Amino acid sequence: MAEIYVQIPAYRDSELPKTIQSLLNMATHAERIRVGVMWQRSATDRLPRSLTSRPEIDIIDVPYQESKGCNWARNLLQQGWKGESYTLLIDSHQRFVRGWDQLMIDMYEGLRQQNIDKPILTGYLPPYDPVNEPYGRVYTPMEMYALDQDNGLLTKLVSYPMPFWKRLDRPKPAHFISLHFLFTAGQFNRDITFDPDIYFFGDEVVTSLRAYTAGYDLFHPHRLLGWHAYDRRTRTPHWADHQTWTEQERISAERIRALYSGQLTGRYGLGTARSISQYESYIFRKLISHESAA
């Protein structure tokens, strides 16, 4: 049985084949990996048969016109979890270091041995340039911070190089979750079901809050695991094709406000292990600690 269920929502992205190839080719134990791809493609998009014929790659093929956004795709991918011990959420434009799978499992299990029951390894990976690959790769682990808000909601996050990362002997506590790199127990797919009505902006803050209140602890990997393409030249954003995205975003903002006020409950609501105020205090303590160190 596969140990890691990797989930890839891919929207009109020419980097998808290379991402899957890097994921599997650079793994120590590729035979223990199963990949689910939500392939939202145009009529001219193609994947090589060397990938589509592999039994460990499950591809859900959807015309891009029918797509309802990234969290709609993530919700469907979560339903494909088959009980794997671990799950990894990534984007379709990434590269990986050799042995990334064993490095991640070692970090995760190291945290578990320190009585951290439900760790999440997450973060914005350093960039690579898909046009000039492999030139332009940055070789420093990153950590995340709040950046900006829209209409009173924190929606944008940013990352900076992790200071003194070579001196660290374990992952570093994190404030926020990155949805282009999230590694944790497979049970996450049942505990934190993605809300398909949350469109894009603010979804990482929402997921951070929901995971923290469900008893998960967030950490940034202290070692380099891979790279992410922030340049959009090789892909088309969902909002470029769908004129209704502004209405989807309006509905999404309403959902987020309802979540924060406690009105949104059930499978898309908050956890019961911790409160919103505890998450706010956790972030505030880390911010004060960071500012004092600076």
N, C-alpha and C positions, 0 to 999 in steps of 0.2 A: 504494500500500500504506500502511496505517496506520502511524504512527510509535510511538504509545503504546497499549499494551493495558492498560486500566483494569479492575481486578477488584473486584467488590463483593459480599461475602456479606451477604445481607439476610434477617433473621429477623423476621417479623411487625412490620414497621416502617412506620408511616404517613409517615415522612419520605423514603422511598425515591424517589418521583416528583420531589420538589423537589430532592433531591440530584443526580439525573441531569440535571435541567434546569439547575441551577446549573453543574454540571460542563461541560456542552456550551455553554451560552449565554455563559459567562464566558471560554471558551477563545479564544485568538487564532486557532487553526487547528483548529476542531472537525472539519473534514474529515479530519484526520490521526489521529483518535482512534477506537478501537474499544472498546466496553464489554461486559464479560461480567458478568452478574448471576446469582448463585445465589439465586433467589427462593424462600425457605422460607415459604410463605404459608398463611393460613387460607382457608376456602371463600369468605369475604366480602371478602377483600383484592382490590383492583383496581388496575391501572395504566392510565393514559389511552392511548387508541389512538395519540395523537401520539407516544408513546414506543415502544409495542410494534410499530408499523409501520415503525420506522426500521431500515434494513438494518445500520447500524453498531452496533446494540444486540442482543447475543445473550443471551437469557433462558432459564435452566434453571429450569423450574417444578416445584417439589417440595412436596407437602403437608407442613406443618410437623411432623406426627407422625412422618414418616420421617427427619427431620433427626438427624444424629449430632453436631452441634456445629460451631463456627466453623472449626476447622482441617480438619475433614472437608470443609466447603464450600470452603475455600481450596485444598485439594488438588485438588478437581474443577475449580475455576476455572483453576488452573495448567495443567491438561491442555488448555485451550482456547487457549493461546498459539500463535500462527501465525508466529512469527519477527519480530514487531515489534522495532524497535531498543530501545525502552524499555518498562518496565512500571510501573504505579502501583497499589498496594494501598491501598484506602480502606474506610471503613465506609459504611453506608447512611444516615447522619445527619450530613451535612456541607454546607458552603457554600464557595465559592471566590471569590478576588479576580479581577478582570478581568485577563486575560493570564497566568493561573497557569501554563499549559502552557509558554509561551515563557520565563517566569521560571525555571521548574524546569530546562528544558533548558540555559539559559544558565549556571545555577549548576553543573549537572552537568558540562558540557563545560569550564567554567572549571577545575574540579578536575582533569579529565583532562589539560588543558594543563599542569598543575603536576606531571605524572608520577604522578598517583594513578590507578592502573590500574583499580580496581573500586570507585568510590565508591558509597555509598548515602546519599541524602537522606531523613531520617526525623525524626519527633518527634511529640509530642502537640501538636496544633493548639490555639490558644486557643479558649475556649468561645463558643458562641452559645446563645441561649434560643429554642427552636423555638416556644414558646407566645407570645412577645412579639417575634418576629422583625420588623424587623432590630434592635430595641433589645436591649441586653445583649451586643452583640459586644465582645470584647476585641481590641485592635489591637497586641498585642505578641508577637513570636516567643517561643517557649518552649524550655527545655532540660530534659532528663530526669535523674532521680536515683533511686537505690535507696530504697525506702520500708520494706518489711516482708517477713517470711518466714512460711511455714507449715511446721511439722514439719521445720525445718532447711533448707528450700529457699527461696531468694529468689523470691517470686512477685509482689510488688506494687512498682510503680514510680510515681513522681510527677513533676510538672513545675512549674517556676517561671519567671517572666519572665526572659528573657535579658538580663543587665545590659549596658548600653552598646551595644546591638545596632545603633544608628544609626551608630556609629563603625566597625563591622566592614565589611570589603570582600570577605569570602568566607565561606562556611559554616563553622560552628564544629565542631571535633571532638566526637563524641558517644560516650557509654558504651554506650547501649542503643538498640534498635530499637523503634519504635512500629508496631503492626500496623494502626493506623487511618490511617497515612500513611507509605508507603514507596515511594520512587522510585529506580529504578536500571535497569541494562541488562536487556533482555528475557531474556538468558541466565540470570538469577537463577532463572527458573522451572524450569530444569533442574539448576542447581547446588544449590539449597536447596529440596528438595521438602518441603512441609508434611506432618508426621506426623499422620494422621487420628486416631490414638489419644491424642494430647495434647489434652486437653479445652479448657481455658481458662486457668486460673491458672498463671502461670509461662511461658506460651508465648512472650512477648516476650523474656524472658531467654534461653530456649532458642534462639530465632531469632538473637538477637544473637551468642551464642557460636558457633553453627554458621556464620553468615556470616563472622565475624571469622576463624575457623580456616580458612575456605575462601579467605581472601585479600581479603575485602571490607573497606573502611574506612568507618566510620560518621561522618556529619555531620548537624548540625541546620541547617536553612535559616536564614540570618541576615536574611531578609526575610519579611514576612507573605504566606502563600499561601492561607490559608483558615481555616475554623473547624469545630469539632466539637461536637456536642450530647452533653454528659455526663449531662444530665437524662434519665431513662428514661421519662418520662410518655408519650411518643409511641410506645413500643415495648414488647414483651414479651421478657424475657430467656429464653434457651433453658431454663435450669434451672427456670423457673416452670412449664413444661409437661411436663417429663420427670423423673419420680420416680427414674429410674435414674442421674441425673447424679452422685450421690455415688459410685456404683460406677465410673462413667466417670472421675471425678476421682481415685479410688484407683489405677486402672490408669494414668492419666496420670502421677501422682507416681512410680510405679514405673518408667515409661518414662524420666522425667527423671533419676532416680537412675542408671539403667542407662547413659544417655548420658554423664553426668558421670563415671562410673567407667570408661568405655571399653568397656562390655559391649554397648552398642547401636551396631552398625556398619551399613554398607551405605548405602542411599539416604537413610535418616533419621539417619545418624550424623554425626560431626564431619568437618571438612575436614582436608586434609593440609598446607596452607600454613603454619599456625601451630598452637601447642599450647594446651591449656586454661590452663597456667601463664602463657603469654604474654598471654592475654586477662586473666587475673587481675592480672598486673603492669601492664598497660595501664590498667585501671580504677583500680588503687591509685595509680599515678603521677598520674592526673587528679584523684583525690580529694585527694591531698596538695597538688597545685598549686592546686586550688580553695580549700582551707582556708587555704593560705598567703596567697592573694590577699585572702581575707576578713579 
